[in-house]
Amino acid sequence: MEILAAVPADVEEILDVQKAAFLRQAEIYSNHDLPPLLETADEVRSAFGEWTVLKAVENGRLVGSARGRSRDDGACFIARVSVHPDCQGRGIGGALMAALENAFPRATCFELFTGAKSVGNIAFYGKLGYVVYAEEDRGDITIVKMRKTPE
């Protein structure tokens, strides 16, 4: 498995993996209107101008992706961490996270959010050193904000 910079030609594969991964989250919340499920190819293409987009490739197949970008306050915000359900539990998500963190060596911290009911996600990020620092009610979903400060 390799972690590489994604390119606009990867958009369709990124969307396929992202939608497969976030479908499980939609089932947890009984809500199929989650932004990662509604994102279009054009929206993903536009992300390449604002985000560092990484992909995980295994045997020539895109099996995961993640995005990060610097904020004005020095933090790196991480989003859309996705690993195809058939490939989860094999270290791909952790490798994507490590590569994103390495891509932002000057970040004062790394931040992300996930749903409060997504106990698997919260545990995964917790194992990587992320801690919950806030909760936010977004209507029908409560999110938890998580942060990691570089050592």
C-alpha angles and dihedrals in degrees: 000000000000132000110216139166108271120231131207090259087067094062098104093047091046090052093047092053093041093052093046091050097044093045086077089055090049089055091052090055098032085233122119092179095084111140094240089057093048098044114120131219089251091054091051090048090053090052089070089072095053107026140051101240118199131187134200113221125192122181090344093308124115104234102165146010141186139180135215136178138178119248126210090254091061096256123125114227115210122202145165096027100180134173121177108255091238089059102042121121095037101097097264095121092048091050091050091049093048091049092050092049090050090050090062104048094162096051114128089209142342121242135187140151138223136174117285090233092052094096093163092055092046091051092046093052090042090058087055092055100265118139130196111251103167145008125216129192110224099181108269094011131056113207129200119217115217132194139190124193116208115248 
